[in-house]
Amino acid sequence: MAYSCAYFTRPPGTGGYGLAQAQFDKLELVCRKVGLRPGARLLDIGCGWGSLTLHAARHHGARVTAVTLAREQRDHVEARVKEEGPRPPGGGPPQPLPRPGARRGVRRGDHHRDGRARR
């Protein structure tokens, strides 16, 4: 289950169509809109419980870096990656998530309060 909205492409209850399928449809819509294809890279900041992370890797062959500050969510996503085994295109081991507190990419001080990037 994802925290965010769902995208209903059919009326609920039609042929067993429900919330889980609507959330799948939402993840699929997001991946299509950003043009994911095998080998594409996706940075999922605030990955939560990993729905988009796993969907993009499993169904689109994307190479996903998932970032979260919540240790429980990180552990949950890592366990799902190990269980379900999304792999980068061409094989290889699942990519581990960064540890909480690990500094990669944008730092807290890199943006003004209004959202503009500092120069």
Residue frames as qw, qx, qy, qz and C-alpha x, y, z in Angstrom:
[[0.000, 0.887, 0.462, 0.000, 0.00, 0.00, 0.00],
 [0.392, 0.303, -0.008, 0.869, 1.14, 3.51, -0.76],
 [0.121, -0.473, -0.473, 0.734, 0.43, 6.55, 1.39],
 [0.119, 0.271, -0.205, -0.933, -0.50, 8.73, -1.55],
 [0.651, 0.320, 0.106, -0.680, -3.45, 8.69, -3.91],
 [0.553, 0.106, 0.802, 0.198, -4.58, 6.01, -6.34],
 [0.266, 0.346, -0.399, -0.807, -5.47, 6.31, -10.01],
 [0.591, 0.259, 0.723, -0.247, -8.71, 4.51, -10.81],
 [0.102, 0.247, -0.634, -0.725, -8.89, 3.56, -14.47],
 [0.392, -0.295, -0.782, -0.384, -12.12, 1.56, -13.98],
 [0.568, -0.562, 0.008, -0.601, -14.97, 1.73, -11.49],
 [0.174, -0.386, 0.824, -0.377, -14.07, 0.07, -8.16],
 [0.644, 0.043, 0.665, -0.377, -15.34, -3.49, -7.90],
 [0.739, 0.535, -0.169, -0.373, -15.43, -4.03, -11.67],
 [0.878, 0.304, -0.363, 0.075, -14.00, -7.51, -12.22],
 [0.820, -0.368, -0.213, 0.382, -12.22, -7.44, -8.87],
 [0.386, 0.525, -0.077, 0.755, -10.69, -4.01, -9.54],
 [0.508, -0.796, -0.315, 0.094, -9.95, -2.21, -6.27],
 [0.224, -0.954, 0.181, 0.086, -7.54, -0.02, -4.37],
 [0.666, -0.397, 0.506, 0.379, -4.47, -2.24, -4.85],
 [0.604, 0.401, 0.514, 0.459, -4.91, -2.28, -8.65],
 [0.133, 0.960, 0.183, 0.167, -5.60, 1.49, -8.68],
 [0.410, -0.825, 0.310, 0.236, -2.36, 2.08, -6.79],
 [0.678, -0.035, 0.567, 0.466, -0.52, -0.12, -9.31],
 [0.424, 0.725, 0.422, 0.342, -2.09, 1.98, -12.08],
 [0.132, -0.989, 0.036, 0.052, -0.88, 5.16, -10.33],
 [0.565, -0.554, 0.475, 0.385, 2.70, 3.86, -10.11],
 [0.620, 0.288, 0.586, 0.435, 2.51, 2.82, -13.76],
 [0.233, 0.919, 0.274, 0.165, 1.26, 6.28, -14.75],
 [0.312, -0.895, 0.238, 0.214, 4.12, 8.00, -12.89],
 [0.629, -0.280, 0.583, 0.431, 6.73, 5.72, -14.50],
 [0.529, 0.541, 0.533, 0.379, 5.30, 6.30, -17.98],
 [0.073, 0.985, 0.152, 0.035, 5.12, 10.08, -17.49],
 [0.317, -0.823, 0.396, 0.257, 8.80, 10.29, -16.53],
 [0.667, 0.615, -0.379, -0.183, 9.70, 8.01, -19.44],
 [0.528, -0.501, 0.685, -0.040, 11.29, 5.14, -17.50],
 [0.858, 0.385, -0.299, -0.161, 12.84, 2.40, -19.61],
 [0.942, -0.202, -0.061, 0.262, 15.39, -0.33, -18.93],
 [0.671, 0.109, -0.096, 0.727, 18.60, 1.14, -17.60],
 [0.058, -0.761, -0.075, -0.642, 17.09, 4.56, -16.79],
 [0.363, -0.035, -0.632, 0.684, 18.00, 5.97, -13.38],
 [0.386, -0.718, -0.348, -0.463, 15.45, 7.09, -10.82],
 [0.207, 0.150, -0.601, 0.757, 16.18, 8.85, -7.54],
 [0.487, -0.600, -0.556, -0.306, 13.29, 8.19, -5.15],
 [0.135, 0.256, -0.490, 0.822, 13.74, 10.74, -2.35],
 [0.486, -0.077, 0.435, -0.754, 11.47, 10.02, 0.56],
 [0.373, 0.103, -0.838, -0.385, 10.82, 6.51, -0.75],
 [0.713, -0.254, 0.173, -0.631, 8.57, 5.57, 2.16],
 [0.779, -0.164, 0.585, -0.156, 7.83, 1.86, 2.13],
 [0.291, -0.348, 0.749, 0.483, 9.27, 1.44, -1.39],
 [0.643, 0.508, 0.537, -0.200, 6.22, 1.10, -3.64],
 [0.482, 0.847, -0.121, -0.190, 7.57, 3.32, -6.44],
 [0.163, -0.670, 0.711, 0.135, 11.14, 2.07, -5.94],
 [0.506, -0.052, 0.860, 0.032, 10.20, -1.57, -6.44],
 [0.625, 0.630, 0.414, -0.201, 7.66, -0.90, -9.20],
 [0.319, 0.866, -0.292, -0.249, 10.13, 1.11, -11.28],
 [0.162, -0.529, 0.822, 0.133, 12.83, -1.55, -10.96],
 [0.521, 0.090, 0.844, -0.093, 10.56, -4.56, -11.43],
 [0.554, 0.625, 0.538, -0.115, 8.29, -3.36, -14.22],
 [0.391, 0.917, -0.036, -0.071, 10.48, -0.85, -16.06],
 [0.872, 0.138, -0.066, 0.465, 14.02, -2.14, -15.49],
 [0.046, 0.910, -0.139, 0.388, 15.04, 1.18, -13.93],
 [0.606, 0.038, -0.509, 0.610, 18.09, 1.54, -11.72],
 [0.360, -0.816, -0.237, -0.386, 16.63, 3.08, -8.58],
 [0.338, 0.134, -0.569, 0.737, 18.33, 4.80, -5.68],
 [0.461, -0.700, -0.473, -0.273, 15.89, 5.00, -2.78],
 [0.249, 0.257, -0.454, 0.816, 16.47, 7.47, 0.05],
 [0.528, -0.692, -0.377, -0.316, 14.67, 7.73, 3.36],
 [0.023, -0.588, 0.524, -0.616, 15.52, 9.09, 6.78],
 [0.782, -0.329, 0.225, -0.478, 13.37, 6.49, 8.55],
 [0.101, -0.429, 0.897, -0.020, 15.37, 3.48, 9.65],
 [0.587, 0.168, 0.736, -0.292, 12.27, 1.22, 9.77],
 [0.674, 0.658, 0.078, -0.327, 11.31, 2.13, 6.21],
 [0.243, 0.692, -0.660, -0.160, 14.88, 1.58, 4.98],
 [0.301, -0.234, 0.916, -0.127, 14.97, -1.85, 6.62],
 [0.666, 0.385, 0.532, -0.354, 11.57, -2.72, 5.13],
 [0.592, 0.726, -0.189, -0.293, 12.59, -1.71, 1.59],
 [0.072, 0.587, -0.804, -0.062, 15.91, -3.54, 1.86],
 [0.483, -0.021, 0.849, -0.213, 14.07, -6.69, 3.00],
 [0.697, 0.556, 0.309, -0.332, 11.64, -6.44, 0.05],
 [0.398, 0.743, -0.483, -0.236, 14.52, -5.97, -2.38],
 [0.130, -0.395, 0.908, -0.042, 16.19, -9.10, -1.00],
 [0.570, 0.206, 0.734, -0.307, 12.91, -11.09, -1.08],
 [0.641, 0.663, 0.285, -0.262, 11.65, -9.96, -4.47],
 [0.692, -0.166, 0.453, 0.537, 15.03, -9.49, -6.07],
 [0.450, 0.888, 0.081, -0.046, 14.76, -6.48, -8.40],
 [0.719, -0.230, 0.287, 0.591, 18.08, -6.33, -10.21],
 [0.102, 0.698, -0.244, -0.665, 19.75, -3.72, -12.34],
 [0.803, 0.541, -0.076, -0.238, 19.51, -4.38, -16.09],
 [0.547, 0.567, -0.607, 0.103, 22.00, -7.06, -17.07],
 [0.831, -0.264, -0.468, 0.142, 21.81, -8.79, -13.69],
 [0.264, 0.392, -0.470, 0.745, 23.90, -8.22, -10.61],
 [0.276, -0.354, -0.766, 0.461, 23.00, -7.91, -6.96],
 [0.120, -0.878, -0.432, -0.165, 20.20, -5.65, -5.70],
 [0.293, 0.509, -0.216, 0.780, 21.51, -2.19, -4.89],
 [0.401, -0.459, -0.633, 0.477, 21.54, -1.44, -1.13],
 [0.079, -0.916, -0.264, -0.291, 19.91, 1.70, 0.21],
 [0.266, 0.516, -0.405, 0.706, 22.08, 4.38, 1.83],
 [0.429, -0.372, -0.690, 0.448, 22.13, 4.33, 5.62],
 [0.156, -0.926, -0.326, -0.109, 20.16, 7.05, 7.45],
 [0.386, -0.853, 0.123, 0.329, 22.31, 10.11, 7.96],
 [0.639, -0.014, 0.448, 0.625, 24.55, 9.28, 5.00],
 [0.169, 0.770, 0.007, -0.616, 25.08, 12.47, 3.06],
 [0.466, 0.145, 0.679, 0.549, 24.66, 12.09, -0.67],
 [0.176, 0.613, 0.537, 0.552, 23.72, 14.70, -3.21],
 [0.120, -0.720, -0.103, -0.676, 21.80, 17.69, -1.92],
 [0.355, -0.116, -0.652, 0.659, 22.62, 18.87, 1.58],
 [0.130, -0.742, -0.608, 0.251, 20.17, 20.62, 3.86],
 [0.172, -0.700, -0.040, 0.692, 21.83, 24.00, 3.44],
 [0.329, 0.019, 0.612, 0.719, 21.78, 23.89, -0.36],
 [0.026, -0.590, -0.619, -0.517, 18.35, 25.54, -0.67],
 [0.120, -0.208, 0.223, -0.945, 16.79, 28.75, 0.56],
 [0.292, 0.236, 0.744, -0.553, 13.59, 28.61, 2.58],
 [0.565, 0.485, 0.058, -0.665, 11.61, 29.61, -0.51],
 [0.888, 0.217, 0.405, -0.002, 12.91, 26.54, -2.40],
 [0.516, 0.821, -0.245, 0.007, 15.42, 28.36, -4.66],
 [0.905, -0.031, -0.102, 0.412, 18.80, 26.69, -4.97],
 [0.319, -0.861, 0.169, 0.358, 21.73, 28.63, -3.53],
 [0.675, 0.703, -0.170, 0.144, 24.44, 29.67, -5.95]]
